[in-house]
């Protein structure tokens, strides 16, 4: 399971002209699910993402996680994160989970974020989404479990 996380001052997702999720300061989480992923991996990734200290403390050091900073999260499904880009000029998607499995783990990850008390918004699984964000820093990290 893969999360590309971006510290943002704001982010939103629009599907067919309707905003499905919108946050102020916090994390935009692009979430990719691979074939072998399961709830245990989703739990671990959620723990890492929400605990990752990438927000500034009073001294300007990256020392706070999203909860400590009072931020929200916007979780967007992103199957292309599971792409094999090792060779050739076209990505392969054989490592990605089947849509039913990926959606179940996406929903599980979102539920876990909410259970942790973090305000959580979402995109729409498998939809053609337009994602808008202002990356703060820029600060972007790739987390994988």
Steps between C-alpha positions, in 0.01 A plus 500: 500500500633839398425852617638805327441771759518871441486766768244752374352833596185380324381230259181388329366229273236560235306230313275600209489859625413409862750541785514164680762597755675815614742584782698793630845441650595134526596207280398398153542122493518328162440133585606206284403140574704204381391135454651370823367778722270426792344666805819452704697701244225763487516533880877542492490752217228702675711502817804621306315766301318651797809480719749636244653818639508743209331809646696781660511549875540838675870501409436434131623139510306213339402346829119471500267247340170594334300446820737711710486774236118495502485405132262295290559234237366455149534141378496440123525157336793489258547163326791633292720500812516121467631525143813318385713768334826307498532462126353609175300810424162386630413414860378153592226451757534131586601584862178690567217341695176400329247785524275325758796423728650847455171675576445295815848588630458865397175517698666322792792748499258795497303349790820450699596866449159607628522260797826672595310826540639673192255697285503300177363585156518283188489489127283241326656159437571425132350830385659748262603756761651844483724561799597854595757574767745751631804301609648667807879504482487310268497200733431160340585150626451146368406250773465130425425198717 
